[in-house]
Each structure stands twice: as C-alpha cells, then as structure tokens.
Amino acid sequence: MGNLLTGIILAGGPNRRMGGHAKALLPFGDKTLIEHQIGVMRQICEEIIVVTNEPRPLLAYVDRTVRVITDYVSGIGPLGGMHAGLSLARHPKAWIVGCDMPFLSPKAARLMLERAKGVDAVLPADVTGPYPLHGVYDRSCVRVIGELAEKGERSLFRMLSMIDWISLTEPECEKLGLLFDFVTEVNTPEDLEKARLAWAAKNGDLLHK
C-alpha cells in the first residue's frame, strides 16, 4: 500500500504563538518534529514532500529522498501548500498533514486510504467537525484548490464545500482501538510540552532518555 501514497507535510505559517520558532524544527525527543513526522509517514508513504516558504532551514534535517518545495501561490495559508504538494505528487492519493501534529497515525491514514475510492478526500471528524490537515486527498483536488488560489481564498472549509469528501469519525476510531489524538496540533510552547509528556507516557519515556 505504501507505493500508492504520497505524504505531504505543510510546513509554512508565521508560528506567532510559538514565539516565532519554526514548528517543524521544534525538538521532539532526540529529533526535530519534522524528522519525527517523516519517520512516521515513511511507514506507509513511498514519497514524501515538505512544502515550506523557507526551505533552507529544513534542508539540514531532511535527507535527499524528501522533496522540499515552496508554494506556487503564496499568502493563502495551507491551501497554498496543498496546491503545490498535490501538483507535484507522483501518486493518485496523498496523505496531507500539518507540521504541528506530533501524533500522526499511519493506521488512520490506511483506513482513510481504503475508503478513498470514488471520493475526493477522507477526513477525520469529531463533534466539532472535520480535520482537513490529517486527511487523504485525491490528487485531482488540485483543480479546485487552484481555482480558489487564483481568487486568493484562504478557507480550508470553502475548499471542502467544493469537493466530495467523507469522514472517519472518532467513534469509529474508538471501536477499532485507535486513539483520536492524531488530530492534535501544537500551537504554543505549552501544547508542545503536553505533547512531549503524552508521547513519553505512551512510549516508555523515550523522550526523556
């Protein structure tokens, strides 16, 4: 299944609530967050693309098999990264995530990929709604995203209103014994510390060795 899927990490954004520090380069265990994410995504993705507005700082932390690219259309947030990543993806389906998500789930991505036949996207969702940045998208979504980009549209939910997507719900994940924490984002230093402690508790205190 790995050779059917491209992994796309969106590593742009101003990082204001993180004190201006690039989220992708925050320490997570003995690696940076971006290295941690790449390692997880490699479990099921043959190809990995990182989209960022500042490639140079990332190049020291990713190997040459990872494609580091920039937005074609700047100033429209995650949609710009999705547009660039899907434009260059080699595979029909792409697992797209934000760089601030430490608990990426290959199992959830596999489930979404299995459901992705005949639809534009499969997204995790709970009572608050869908999480567009841990989803599996068809490469054809680039057309709709491109149309929105031309108009300067920034809203992910505007994009979702224009594509055919289905959900992987929190109750479904619970039935399968799959924690729904993979949608967690770290936006502040406090969020990061909570994530590090949670990961250490789940993984035998690996982050503190």
C-alpha positions as CSV (number, residue, x, y, z in Angstrom):
1,M,0.0,0.0,0.0
2,G,2.9,2.3,0.6
3,N,3.7,2.8,-3.1
4,L,0.2,4.1,-3.6
5,L,0.5,7.1,-1.3
6,T,2.4,10.4,-1.2
7,G,2.9,12.1,2.1
8,I,2.7,15.9,2.1
9,I,3.8,17.9,5.2
10,L,2.7,21.6,5.2
11,A,5.5,23.5,7.0
12,G,4.6,27.1,6.3
13,G,3.0,29.7,8.6
14,P,4.2,32.5,10.8
15,N,4.4,30.5,14.0
16,R,3.4,33.5,16.1
17,R,2.1,31.6,19.1
18,M,5.3,29.6,19.2
19,G,7.3,32.7,19.7
20,G,8.4,32.8,16.1
21,H,10.1,29.5,16.2
22,A,9.5,27.2,13.2
23,K,7.2,24.5,14.4
24,A,8.8,21.9,12.1
25,L,12.2,22.4,13.8
26,L,11.0,22.1,17.4
27,P,12.6,19.4,19.4
28,F,10.6,16.2,19.9
29,G,12.7,13.6,21.6
30,D,16.1,13.3,20.0
31,K,14.8,14.7,16.7
32,T,13.0,17.7,15.3
33,L,9.3,17.5,14.9
34,I,9.7,17.3,11.1
35,E,12.1,14.4,11.4
36,H,9.7,12.6,13.7
37,Q,6.8,13.1,11.2
38,I,8.9,12.0,8.3
39,G,9.8,8.8,10.1
40,V,6.2,8.0,10.9
41,M,4.9,8.8,7.4
42,R,7.6,6.6,5.8
43,Q,5.8,3.6,7.3
44,I,3.2,3.9,4.6
45,C,4.4,6.6,2.1
46,E,6.8,5.9,-0.7
47,E,7.2,9.6,-1.5
48,I,7.3,12.5,1.0
49,I,7.0,16.1,0.1
50,V,7.5,19.1,2.5
51,V,6.0,22.4,1.5
52,T,7.5,25.5,3.1
53,N,8.0,29.2,2.5
54,E,11.6,28.9,3.9
55,P,13.3,25.8,2.6
56,R,16.8,26.5,3.7
57,P,16.5,25.8,7.5
58,L,14.8,22.5,6.8
59,L,17.4,21.1,4.4
60,A,19.7,20.2,7.2
61,Y,17.1,18.0,8.8
62,V,15.7,16.0,5.9
63,D,17.5,13.6,3.6
64,R,17.7,13.8,-0.2
65,T,14.8,11.4,-0.7
66,V,12.4,14.1,0.8
67,R,11.3,16.7,-1.8
68,V,11.3,20.1,-0.2
69,I,9.2,22.6,-2.3
70,T,7.7,26.1,-2.0
71,D,4.2,27.4,-2.7
72,Y,3.3,28.3,-6.2
73,V,0.7,30.7,-4.7
74,S,1.8,32.5,-1.5
75,G,-0.3,34.2,1.1
76,I,-3.2,31.8,1.2
77,G,-2.1,29.6,4.1
78,P,-2.4,25.8,4.0
79,L,-4.3,25.9,0.7
80,G,-1.2,27.1,-1.0
81,G,0.8,24.2,0.4
82,M,-1.8,21.7,-0.6
83,H,-1.9,23.2,-4.1
84,A,1.9,22.9,-4.5
85,G,2.1,19.4,-3.0
86,L,-0.7,17.9,-4.9
87,S,0.6,19.5,-8.1
88,L,3.9,17.6,-7.7
89,A,2.6,14.4,-6.1
90,R,3.6,11.2,-8.1
91,H,0.8,9.1,-6.7
92,P,-3.0,9.4,-7.1
93,K,-3.7,9.8,-3.3
94,A,-1.9,11.9,-0.8
95,W,-1.8,12.0,3.0
96,I,-1.7,15.7,3.9
97,V,-0.7,16.8,7.4
98,G,0.3,20.0,9.2
99,C,3.8,20.2,10.5
100,D,2.5,20.8,14.1
101,M,0.9,17.4,14.5
102,P,3.1,15.1,16.6
103,F,0.8,12.1,16.8
104,L,0.4,11.2,13.1
105,S,-1.3,7.9,12.7
106,P,-0.4,5.6,9.8
107,K,-3.2,3.3,10.9
108,A,-5.7,6.1,10.5
109,A,-4.2,7.0,7.1
110,R,-4.5,3.4,5.9
111,L,-8.2,3.4,7.0
112,M,-8.8,6.6,5.1
113,L,-6.9,5.4,2.0
114,E,-9.1,2.2,2.0
115,R,-12.2,4.4,2.0
116,A,-10.9,6.9,-0.6
117,K,-12.1,5.1,-3.7
118,G,-14.6,7.1,-5.6
119,V,-14.3,10.3,-3.4
120,D,-12.1,13.3,-3.4
121,A,-11.0,13.0,0.2
122,V,-11.4,11.2,3.5
123,L,-11.0,13.3,6.7
124,P,-11.1,12.5,10.4
125,A,-14.0,14.2,12.1
126,D,-15.5,14.5,15.6
127,V,-18.4,16.5,17.0
128,T,-16.6,19.8,16.2
129,G,-16.3,18.9,12.6
130,P,-13.6,17.6,10.2
131,Y,-9.8,18.0,10.5
132,P,-8.6,18.9,7.0
133,L,-4.9,18.6,7.9
134,H,-4.7,14.9,8.6
135,G,-6.6,13.8,5.6
136,V,-6.2,11.6,2.5
137,Y,-6.9,13.5,-0.7
138,D,-7.1,12.6,-4.3
139,R,-4.6,14.4,-6.5
140,S,-7.4,15.7,-8.6
141,C,-8.3,18.1,-5.8
142,V,-5.6,20.4,-7.1
143,R,-8.0,21.7,-9.7
144,V,-10.5,23.1,-7.1
145,I,-7.7,24.3,-4.9
146,G,-6.1,26.0,-7.8
147,E,-9.4,27.8,-8.6
148,L,-9.6,29.0,-5.0
149,A,-5.9,30.1,-5.0
150,E,-6.5,32.3,-8.1
151,K,-9.1,34.1,-6.1
152,G,-6.9,34.5,-3.0
153,E,-9.2,32.3,-1.0
154,R,-7.7,31.0,2.3
155,S,-10.5,28.9,3.8
156,L,-10.0,25.2,4.0
157,F,-13.7,24.8,4.7
158,R,-14.5,26.7,1.5
159,M,-12.4,24.1,-0.3
160,L,-14.2,21.2,1.5
161,S,-17.6,22.6,0.4
162,M,-16.4,22.2,-3.3
163,I,-15.2,18.6,-3.1
164,D,-16.7,15.2,-2.4
165,W,-15.4,14.0,1.0
166,I,-16.4,11.5,3.6
167,S,-15.3,11.1,7.2
168,L,-13.5,8.7,9.5
169,T,-15.3,9.5,12.8
170,E,-14.0,9.5,16.4
171,P,-16.5,6.7,17.4
172,E,-15.3,4.6,14.5
173,C,-11.7,5.0,15.7
174,E,-12.7,4.1,19.2
175,K,-14.3,0.9,18.1
176,L,-11.0,0.0,16.3
177,G,-9.0,0.8,19.4
178,L,-7.4,3.8,17.6
179,L,-6.8,6.9,19.7
180,F,-8.1,10.1,18.1
181,D,-5.1,12.1,19.4
182,F,-3.6,12.1,15.9
183,V,-5.6,15.3,15.1
184,T,-3.8,17.1,17.9
185,E,-1.9,20.3,16.9
186,V,0.8,22.1,18.9
187,N,0.4,25.8,18.6
188,T,2.0,27.1,21.8
189,P,5.0,26.0,24.0
190,E,2.5,24.6,26.5
191,D,1.0,22.5,23.8
192,L,4.4,21.2,22.9
193,E,5.3,20.2,26.4
194,K,1.9,18.4,26.9
195,A,2.5,16.5,23.6
196,R,6.1,15.5,24.7
197,L,4.8,14.2,28.0
198,A,1.9,12.3,26.4
199,W,4.3,10.7,23.8
200,A,6.8,9.8,26.6
201,A,4.0,8.2,28.6
202,K,2.9,6.1,25.6
203,N,6.4,5.2,24.5
204,G,8.2,4.2,27.7
205,D,9.6,7.7,28.5
206,L,11.6,7.6,25.2
207,L,11.5,11.4,25.0
208,H,13.3,11.9,28.3
209,K,16.2,9.4,27.8
